[in-house]
Amino acid sequence: MSISLLKGVRALEIGIGIKAGFCGKLLVDAGAEVIKVDLPDPSPNGEFSVWLDRGKASVVLDWRISEGRDLLRRLFETADVVISDLEVPAERATLERLAAKQSRLIHTSLTDLGHQGPFAKRASSDLVVSALSGMCYINGVAGRLPLREPGNQTAIVAALAGFMGAMAALIDRSQTKLGQPVEVSALEAMVNVLSPSVLQCSYQAGAPFRRSTADGFLFDCADGKVSIIISSQRSWETILEVWGIVPDPSEAHRFTEQSRRENMDAIRQLFAPFLLSKTRREVFEDLCLLRVPCGMLMSPGELPLDEHLLARGSFDTLSRSSPGAPAGPYPGPGFRVAGQVPAAERRLPRRGEDTARLLAPLARPGTLA
Amino acid sequence: MQRMSLEHIRIIDLTQAWAGSYALQLLADFGAEVIKVEARSRPDPWRGGFEASRGLPCYPADGGPGVKPYNRSYLANSVNRNKFGITLDLTTPEGKAMFLDLVRTADVVSENFTPRVMHNLGLGYDELKNVQPSIILLSMPAFGLSGPYREYPGIGGTIEPMSGNAWLLGEPGGTAQVSGVMYPDAIGGLNGASAVLAALVSREATGLGCHVEVSQHEGMIAMLGEFFAHGEMESPGPLGNRDLAFVPNGIYRALGEDEWVAIAVRNATDWERLVECVGAPSLRAPELHSLDARRSCENQIDSAITAWTVGRAASDIESELVGAGLPAARVRSMRDVLACPQLAATGYLELTPQPEGIAPAPTPGIIANLKRTPGRIRMPAPGHGEHSSVLGQLLGLDAVSLADLETRGIIGAGPPPP
């Protein structure tokens, strides 16, 4: 029997960015009914709609005017969760007031830098959050360009934090019958993600820093690169034995358990004759079967064709009832019910196509957009 | 004391290292009672081993590994707060029986082994469900529970290349890189906590438990969805700090050693403000109001901005650009993060007790702020096997019984007796 974890949960997504959009996507992926409520203004994230909006319903409503606000209030009465990531303070305050009138409603509000505090009113972006959180300082090569994670990953981290907050509040509501506001700051969520680095800084007086070479633990092989993590003496000895590698005794001091971390280039030279005769996949399969963690360096374009991801149904596509948008494939969710394949095909709503269906029962005549 | 959302939830946690331990810490932060169960003879690898680790530099600079190095690793201590810690030898019939007795009292069990491990222990979902019909099991194997790679080991540093993230991470035109930390582990943790929370919502509605799985691999791929938004992904290689929607979007060298400033231009208004601040004549061309025009000469724009930033202090640049309404920030080291005025104003970094005489240290607060039922930091990460008494309370064992179990090597703290 197929299980839909959030069946029966209705969520409204009132957002302008990836934070609310991805949080809504998480809710859709887990089985909730998600209604995306847009203002009549052009959507700033239109180009990401095929990634974020599949499976959602779409309503256009100008809730900045009183009639629209009244409709939104009535829509709130039908909802369990509201997700928002508004930046205009007056709009955010309007939503907070409306949400506060519904005692069972959970309103998760997502910001980049926080709802209060000296940075709360600053203009922001993913790159700014990455720079402020310490992430950029850690990524890259010492003395060279600090790097963010590719794309808008601080927004997605905030979305996951918002999803968790909403779920925890729903669990509490089942005990208390009461909803509540939930606030998430992408900056705080990223610092939380970096908890080990935060504690390392206190334990080891200022660390961590960027690594000394770009390659890190990536190794060249015949058709690309592989990463090999030699986390134990057993792994090291296994690799040497299976590959028939015997280090020069005069070099042995570079390859002790204490010194290997600082001598990755020497290890690269030691492994090169063997690795350059093997493909990524051969090395990956060989080492994983020996229980040594190894990964193939793959481009995103290779992933939808990967045999493992294909077998798991990890990517989905747009249904044929979504004309005009690229069919995909698009990455599926990061968690699932064991043994179930996430929805393989999702429909992209036309903007506002559900307005009449969802609002007409709530509306007074002449108030629909 | 304010109520916490998950304070009625008990979790028996077999996870280790970063991804799993972090998932369960997030749930413990929301109030769940999490009992971390480690093998009697082999501690969580993030503890660095019973002897001082030679390969994992994880101890405090002040005091080093000390007498109990396994309780002094910043790695283990950063992702296990708010948990109780016990040990059990699950390979013995008695240890396994005690584990199942714990499951009878629990709402959730979590593990992040490859799939065969729980199966071989006789502790798969069906066995757990037999003793606790509404149990939720979280499994977090690196590659998920199915598919050809399901039994392969994986950690952040091998998952990142396989997810496409490393392909895109690096200096433009340069070589692919992996993150400075095992970042996919943390993303796996976020997905693990999310999966359990969604399963608990489901159980509150239906009374039924279920088995949920997290593939760290898929969780990391999901972070890259925007690169698939135009159809099947083309593969440009490392992006630096460039963005699909914003130009310029970069980190620029500032005055001083390893000083940098991040600047983003979200729209034409931001562009006008930046041009006013930088003042370079080459940036004043009217056609550069268009995103496409800026994208076509991104290298030249970056050079003009660098010429302006390189002789100025990063903090001055940040002040000027933020004052002009632009998204900008000096690139902070982790030491800077600990002194961040925003995090100080919201009290997000809390001075938290540490085990084994280590000085209290600032640690991040709760990941989401529930205004009526906020989570809170209640206790530091447990030492190895620190809370055997919890086992006694839950299973009705007296001190004599616990001592006997310890003598026989089924429970206990620290290295097992020779």
Boltz contact constraints between the chains, C-beta under 6 A:
constraints:
  - contact:
      token1: [A, 3]
      token2: [B, 210]
      max_distance: 6.0
  - contact:
      token1: [A, 5]
      token2: [B, 198]
      max_distance: 6.0
  - contact:
      token1: [A, 5]
      token2: [B, 199]
      max_distance: 6.0
  - contact:
      token1: [A, 5]
      token2: [B, 202]
      max_distance: 6.0
  - contact:
      token1: [A, 30]
      token2: [B, 198]
      max_distance: 6.0
  - contact:
      token1: [A, 48]
      token2: [B, 226]
      max_distance: 6.0
  - contact:
      token1: [A, 48]
      token2: [B, 229]
      max_distance: 6.0
  - contact:
      token1: [A, 50]
      token2: [B, 229]
      max_distance: 6.0
  - contact:
      token1: [A, 51]
      token2: [B, 225]
      max_distance: 6.0
  - contact:
      token1: [A, 51]
      token2: [B, 226]
      max_distance: 6.0
  - contact:
      token1: [A, 51]
      token2: [B, 229]
      max_distance: 6.0
  - contact:
      token1: [A, 114]
      token2: [B, 346]
      max_distance: 6.0
  - contact:
      token1: [A, 117]
      token2: [B, 342]
      max_distance: 6.0
  - contact:
      token1: [A, 117]
      token2: [B, 345]
      max_distance: 6.0
  - contact:
      token1: [A, 117]
      token2: [B, 346]
      max_distance: 6.0
  - contact:
      token1: [A, 118]
      token2: [B, 341]
      max_distance: 6.0
  - contact:
      token1: [A, 118]
      token2: [B, 342]
      max_distance: 6.0
  - contact:
      token1: [A, 118]
      token2: [B, 345]
      max_distance: 6.0
  - contact:
      token1: [A, 119]
      token2: [B, 342]
      max_distance: 6.0
  - contact:
      token1: [A, 122]
      token2: [B, 322]
      max_distance: 6.0
  - contact:
      token1: [A, 123]
      token2: [B, 325]
      max_distance: 6.0
  - contact:
      token1: [A, 123]
      token2: [B, 326]
      max_distance: 6.0
  - contact:
      token1: [A, 123]
      token2: [B, 327]
      max_distance: 6.0
  - contact:
      token1: [A, 124]
      token2: [B, 327]
      max_distance: 6.0
  - contact:
      token1: [A, 125]
      token2: [B, 264]
      max_distance: 6.0
  - contact:
      token1: [A, 125]
      token2: [B, 327]
      max_distance: 6.0
  - contact:
      token1: [A, 127]
      token2: [B, 241]
      max_distance: 6.0
  - contact:
      token1: [A, 127]
      token2: [B, 249]
      max_distance: 6.0
  - contact:
      token1: [A, 127]
      token2: [B, 262]
      max_distance: 6.0
  - contact:
      token1: [A, 127]
      token2: [B, 264]
      max_distance: 6.0
  - contact:
      token1: [A, 128]
      token2: [B, 262]
      max_distance: 6.0
  - contact:
      token1: [A, 128]
      token2: [B, 327]
      max_distance: 6.0
  - contact:
      token1: [A, 128]
      token2: [B, 329]
      max_distance: 6.0
  - contact:
      token1: [A, 131]
      token2: [B, 262]
      max_distance: 6.0
  - contact:
      token1: [A, 131]
      token2: [B, 329]
      max_distance: 6.0
  - contact:
      token1: [A, 131]
      token2: [B, 331]
      max_distance: 6.0
  - contact:
      token1: [A, 132]
      token2: [B, 329]
      max_distance: 6.0
  - contact:
      token1: [A, 132]
      token2: [B, 332]
      max_distance: 6.0
  - contact:
      token1: [A, 134]
      token2: [B, 332]
      max_distance: 6.0
  - contact:
      token1: [A, 134]
      token2: [B, 334]
      max_distance: 6.0
  - contact:
      token1: [A, 134]
      token2: [B, 337]
      max_distance: 6.0
  - contact:
      token1: [A, 136]
      token2: [B, 331]
      max_distance: 6.0
  - contact:
      token1: [A, 137]
      token2: [B, 331]
      max_distance: 6.0
  - contact:
      token1: [A, 137]
      token2: [B, 333]
      max_distance: 6.0
  - contact:
      token1: [A, 138]
      token2: [B, 180]
      max_distance: 6.0
  - contact:
      token1: [A, 138]
      token2: [B, 181]
      max_distance: 6.0
  - contact:
      token1: [A, 139]
      token2: [B, 179]
      max_distance: 6.0
  - contact:
      token1: [A, 139]
      token2: [B, 180]
      max_distance: 6.0
  - contact:
      token1: [A, 145]
      token2: [B, 171]
      max_distance: 6.0
  - contact:
      token1: [A, 146]
      token2: [B, 251]
      max_distance: 6.0
  - contact:
      token1: [A, 146]
      token2: [B, 260]
      max_distance: 6.0
  - contact:
      token1: [A, 146]
      token2: [B, 331]
      max_distance: 6.0
  - contact:
      token1: [A, 148]
      token2: [B, 241]
      max_distance: 6.0
  - contact:
      token1: [A, 150]
      token2: [B, 168]
      max_distance: 6.0
  - contact:
      token1: [A, 150]
      token2: [B, 169]
      max_distance: 6.0
  - contact:
      token1: [A, 150]
      token2: [B, 239]
      max_distance: 6.0
  - contact:
      token1: [A, 151]
      token2: [B, 224]
      max_distance: 6.0
  - contact:
      token1: [A, 151]
      token2: [B, 226]
      max_distance: 6.0
  - contact:
      token1: [A, 153]
      token2: [B, 223]
      max_distance: 6.0
  - contact:
      token1: [A, 156]
      token2: [B, 223]
      max_distance: 6.0
  - contact:
      token1: [A, 160]
      token2: [B, 190]
      max_distance: 6.0
  - contact:
      token1: [A, 160]
      token2: [B, 194]
      max_distance: 6.0
  - contact:
      token1: [A, 161]
      token2: [B, 367]
      max_distance: 6.0
  - contact:
      token1: [A, 161]
      token2: [B, 368]
      max_distance: 6.0
  - contact:
      token1: [A, 163]
      token2: [B, 194]
      max_distance: 6.0
  - contact:
      token1: [A, 164]
      token2: [B, 193]
      max_distance: 6.0
  - contact:
      token1: [A, 164]
      token2: [B, 194]
      max_distance: 6.0
  - contact:
      token1: [A, 164]
      token2: [B, 197]
      max_distance: 6.0
  - contact:
      token1: [A, 164]
      token2: [B, 368]
      max_distance: 6.0
  - contact:
      token1: [A, 165]
      token2: [B, 368]
      max_distance: 6.0
  - contact:
      token1: [A, 165]
      token2: [B, 370]
      max_distance: 6.0
  - contact:
      token1: [A, 167]
      token2: [B, 197]
      max_distance: 6.0
  - contact:
      token1: [A, 167]
      token2: [B, 198]
      max_distance: 6.0
  - contact:
      token1: [A, 167]
      token2: [B, 201]
      max_distance: 6.0
  - contact:
      token1: [A, 168]
      token2: [B, 5]
      max_distance: 6.0
  - contact:
      token1: [A, 168]
      token2: [B, 30]
      max_distance: 6.0
  - contact:
      token1: [A, 169]
      token2: [B, 370]
      max_distance: 6.0
  - contact:
      token1: [A, 170]
      token2: [B, 201]
      max_distance: 6.0
  - contact:
      token1: [A, 171]
      token2: [B, 5]
      max_distance: 6.0
  - contact:
      token1: [A, 171]
      token2: [B, 200]
      max_distance: 6.0
  - contact:
      token1: [A, 172]
      token2: [B, 5]
      max_distance: 6.0
  - contact:
      token1: [A, 172]
      token2: [B, 373]
      max_distance: 6.0
  - contact:
      token1: [A, 174]
      token2: [B, 204]
      max_distance: 6.0
  - contact:
      token1: [A, 180]
      token2: [B, 370]
      max_distance: 6.0
  - contact:
      token1: [A, 180]
      token2: [B, 371]
      max_distance: 6.0
  - contact:
      token1: [A, 180]
      token2: [B, 372]
      max_distance: 6.0
  - contact:
      token1: [A, 181]
      token2: [B, 371]
      max_distance: 6.0
  - contact:
      token1: [A, 182]
      token2: [B, 368]
      max_distance: 6.0
  - contact:
      token1: [A, 182]
      token2: [B, 370]
      max_distance: 6.0
  - contact:
      token1: [A, 183]
      token2: [B, 369]
      max_distance: 6.0
  - contact:
      token1: [A, 184]
      token2: [B, 368]
      max_distance: 6.0
  - contact:
      token1: [A, 188]
      token2: [B, 348]
      max_distance: 6.0
  - contact:
      token1: [A, 189]
      token2: [B, 367]
      max_distance: 6.0
  - contact:
      token1: [A, 191]
      token2: [B, 364]
      max_distance: 6.0
  - contact:
      token1: [A, 192]
      token2: [B, 364]
      max_distance: 6.0
  - contact:
      token1: [A, 192]
      token2: [B, 367]
      max_distance: 6.0
  - contact:
      token1: [A, 193]
      token2: [B, 186]
      max_distance: 6.0
  - contact:
      token1: [A, 195]
      token2: [B, 78]
      max_distance: 6.0
  - contact:
      token1: [A, 195]
      token2: [B, 364]
      max_distance: 6.0
  - contact:
      token1: [A, 196]
      token2: [B, 75]
      max_distance: 6.0
  - contact:
      token1: [A, 196]
      token2: [B, 78]
      max_distance: 6.0
  - contact:
      token1: [A, 197]
      token2: [B, 181]
      max_distance: 6.0
  - contact:
      token1: [A, 197]
      token2: [B, 334]
      max_distance: 6.0
  - contact:
      token1: [A, 198]
      token2: [B, 364]
      max_distance: 6.0
  - contact:
      token1: [A, 199]
      token2: [B, 74]
      max_distance: 6.0
  - contact:
      token1: [A, 199]
      token2: [B, 78]
      max_distance: 6.0
  - contact:
      token1: [A, 199]
      token2: [B, 361]
      max_distance: 6.0
  - contact:
      token1: [A, 200]
      token2: [B, 74]
      max_distance: 6.0
  - contact:
      token1: [A, 201]
      token2: [B, 334]
      max_distance: 6.0
  - contact:
      token1: [A, 201]
      token2: [B, 335]
      max_distance: 6.0
  - contact:
      token1: [A, 202]
      token2: [B, 361]
      max_distance: 6.0
  - contact:
      token1: [A, 203]
      token2: [B, 60]
      max_distance: 6.0
  - contact:
      token1: [A, 203]
      token2: [B, 74]
      max_distance: 6.0
  - contact:
      token1: [A, 204]
      token2: [B, 61]
      max_distance: 6.0
  - contact:
      token1: [A, 205]
      token2: [B, 61]
      max_distance: 6.0
  - contact:
      token1: [A, 206]
      token2: [B, 335]
      max_distance: 6.0
  - contact:
      token1: [A, 210]
      token2: [B, 180]
      max_distance: 6.0
  - contact:
      token1: [A, 214]
      token2: [B, 175]
      max_distance: 6.0
  - contact:
      token1: [A, 214]
      token2: [B, 177]
      max_distance: 6.0
  - contact:
      token1: [A, 216]
      token2: [B, 178]
      max_distance: 6.0
  - contact:
      token1: [A, 217]
      token2: [B, 157]
      max_distance: 6.0
  - contact:
      token1: [A, 227]
      token2: [B, 157]
      max_distance: 6.0
  - contact:
      token1: [A, 227]
      token2: [B, 158]
      max_distance: 6.0
  - contact:
      token1: [A, 227]
      token2: [B, 161]
      max_distance: 6.0
  - contact:
      token1: [A, 229]
      token2: [B, 155]
      max_distance: 6.0
  - contact:
      token1: [A, 229]
      token2: [B, 157]
      max_distance: 6.0
  - contact:
      token1: [A, 229]
      token2: [B, 158]
      max_distance: 6.0
  - contact:
      token1: [A, 257]
      token2: [B, 54]
      max_distance: 6.0
  - contact:
      token1: [A, 257]
      token2: [B, 55]
      max_distance: 6.0
  - contact:
      token1: [A, 258]
      token2: [B, 54]
      max_distance: 6.0
  - contact:
      token1: [A, 288]
      token2: [B, 152]
      max_distance: 6.0
  - contact:
      token1: [A, 291]
      token2: [B, 153]
      max_distance: 6.0
  - contact:
      token1: [A, 293]
      token2: [B, 153]
      max_distance: 6.0
  - contact:
      token1: [A, 293]
      token2: [B, 154]
      max_distance: 6.0
  - contact:
      token1: [A, 293]
      token2: [B, 155]
      max_distance: 6.0
  - contact:
      token1: [A, 293]
      token2: [B, 158]
      max_distance: 6.0
  - contact:
      token1: [A, 294]
      token2: [B, 158]
      max_distance: 6.0
  - contact:
      token1: [A, 295]
      token2: [B, 158]
      max_distance: 6.0
  - contact:
      token1: [A, 295]
      token2: [B, 161]
      max_distance: 6.0
  - contact:
      token1: [A, 295]
      token2: [B, 162]
      max_distance: 6.0
  - contact:
      token1: [A, 296]
      token2: [B, 162]
      max_distance: 6.0
  - contact:
      token1: [A, 297]
      token2: [B, 161]
      max_distance: 6.0
  - contact:
      token1: [A, 297]
      token2: [B, 166]
      max_distance: 6.0
  - contact:
      token1: [A, 297]
      token2: [B, 176]
      max_distance: 6.0
  - contact:
      token1: [A, 298]
      token2: [B, 162]
      max_distance: 6.0
  - contact:
      token1: [A, 299]
      token2: [B, 167]
      max_distance: 6.0
  - contact:
      token1: [A, 299]
      token2: [B, 235]
      max_distance: 6.0
  - contact:
      token1: [A, 300]
      token2: [B, 164]
      max_distance: 6.0
  - contact:
      token1: [A, 300]
      token2: [B, 224]
      max_distance: 6.0
  - contact:
      token1: [A, 300]
      token2: [B, 227]
      max_distance: 6.0
  - contact:
      token1: [A, 300]
      token2: [B, 233]
      max_distance: 6.0
  - contact:
      token1: [A, 301]
      token2: [B, 233]
      max_distance: 6.0
  - contact:
      token1: [A, 301]
      token2: [B, 235]
      max_distance: 6.0
  - contact:
      token1: [A, 303]
      token2: [B, 164]
      max_distance: 6.0
  - contact:
      token1: [A, 307]
      token2: [B, 148]
      max_distance: 6.0
  - contact:
      token1: [A, 308]
      token2: [B, 147]
      max_distance: 6.0
  - contact:
      token1: [A, 308]
      token2: [B, 148]
      max_distance: 6.0
  - contact:
      token1: [A, 308]
      token2: [B, 149]
      max_distance: 6.0
  - contact:
      token1: [A, 311]
      token2: [B, 147]
      max_distance: 6.0
  - contact:
      token1: [A, 312]
      token2: [B, 144]
      max_distance: 6.0
  - contact:
      token1: [A, 312]
      token2: [B, 146]
      max_distance: 6.0
  - contact:
      token1: [A, 312]
      token2: [B, 147]
      max_distance: 6.0
  - contact:
      token1: [A, 314]
      token2: [B, 218]
      max_distance: 6.0
  - contact:
      token1: [A, 326]
      token2: [B, 231]
      max_distance: 6.0
  - contact:
      token1: [A, 330]
      token2: [B, 228]
      max_distance: 6.0
  - contact:
      token1: [A, 331]
      token2: [B, 221]
      max_distance: 6.0
  - contact:
      token1: [A, 331]
      token2: [B, 222]
      max_distance: 6.0
  - contact:
      token1: [A, 331]
      token2: [B, 225]
      max_distance: 6.0
  - contact:
      token1: [A, 334]
      token2: [B, 191]
      max_distance: 6.0
  - contact:
      token1: [A, 334]
      token2: [B, 218]
      max_distance: 6.0
  - contact:
      token1: [A, 334]
      token2: [B, 219]
      max_distance: 6.0
  - contact:
      token1: [A, 334]
      token2: [B, 222]
      max_distance: 6.0
  - contact:
      token1: [A, 335]
      token2: [B, 191]
      max_distance: 6.0
  - contact:
      token1: [A, 335]
      token2: [B, 195]
      max_distance: 6.0
  - contact:
      token1: [A, 335]
      token2: [B, 214]
      max_distance: 6.0
  - contact:
      token1: [A, 337]
      token2: [B, 210]
      max_distance: 6.0
  - contact:
      token1: [A, 337]
      token2: [B, 212]
      max_distance: 6.0
  - contact:
      token1: [A, 338]
      token2: [B, 145]
      max_distance: 6.0
  - contact:
      token1: [A, 338]
      token2: [B, 211]
      max_distance: 6.0
  - contact:
      token1: [A, 338]
      token2: [B, 213]
      max_distance: 6.0
